[in-house]
Amino acid sequence: MSLTPTTTSSIFTTFLLLSLLLILRTPRCLANSAAAGRRKLSVDYYAKSCPQLDQLVASVTGMRFREAPVSGPATIRLFFHDCFVEGCDGSILISTRPGSKEMAERDAHDNKDLAEEAYDSIEQAKEVVESKCPGVVSCADILATAARDFIHLAGGPYYQVKKGRWDGKISKASRVYPNLPRANSTIDELVKLFASKGLSLNDLVVLSGAHTIGFTHCEHFLGRLYDYRGTNRPDPAIDSRLVKALRMSCPKFGGNSDIVAPFDVTTPFSFDNAYYGNLEAKLGLLATDQALALDPRTQPLVKDLAKDKQKFFQAFALAMDKMGSIGVKRGRKHGERRKDCSKHVL
Ligand code: HEM
């Protein structure tokens, strides 16, 4: 399978920092909070049963980062979408059974943009892990480990991933919509959603920093470019040069629905803190990103993180540990150990 998206055009604006790389891309409320999940996990969970786990996963993520770089941001997002729906239990990796009445999470509308490269990366990592440690390591732990690797490979922090997640037995598309944020959610809505997962306002700001890499389709910010809240004008909270550049690739009507733009218009491929500086300069693409720099509750942290990359890295590593602990399952009652991440154990 072709793993690299086709670069279709780049926008050249007079403003160098706004150069945008455009890419065509093929197309239950949690019973247990992050805090409870954290107590169930440990860094040395596989110390006896699969001591070389991190190296095995790294052999795949390193190769994927070079050969299919889209895998990086896509896997980080895959992990986020897994954790927020039924907890970090690999439920997003399940494929809908042919003939099944109910679709699996993966096929929900809100997951349709998750790039195949992410699923392929986890499948490949699982194969390598199974070849050395058969039947031992959960898909959920492999996903958490791979997401960390990609963050680090892109220049972000390296942190120890706590393990011990079992894979989940439930994967329903209908659980996705109420558990994921949308590009036009308000800060109040985001705070409420994150709180329902045991995550704080600060976690929201820090985890949103994952948008320092990766891409978004035009549909997620189109409303900000042309007719913001029925004004027939762009969102005043977006830099006018960025509006101009984005309009070139994202027309009001009839645009190519596969076109994407980088979240971080200054350093799109580096995992750094430029995302926060961009928000201060009105260069956020999603309304939710830009709102973090405008809301008085989140603005001070945006300022701090824009100034201090190390502070962002430390906070991000901690917040990923918290997010990675949402809804953790242990034992056969709620969990399973899949050999094939896309299929439940029968
Ligand atoms: C705070 C609320 C959030 C909203 C509203 C949001 C929304 C979005 C949207 C609309 C996209 C673009 C999807 C597409 O068009 O393909 C996206 C991409 C992405 N999101 Fe978020 N997101 C949020 C939080 C997070 C969090 C917490 C993480 C991880 C910790 C994350 C990681 C990513 C990554 C890495 C991408 C790029 C994916 C790629 O390039 O394949 N997001 N997000």
Residues whose N, C-alpha, C, O or C-beta is under 5 A from the ligand:
A	BS01	HEM	V70 P73 A74 I76 R77 F80 D113 A115 P181 R182 A183 L207 S208 A210 I213 G214 F215 T216 H217 H220 T288
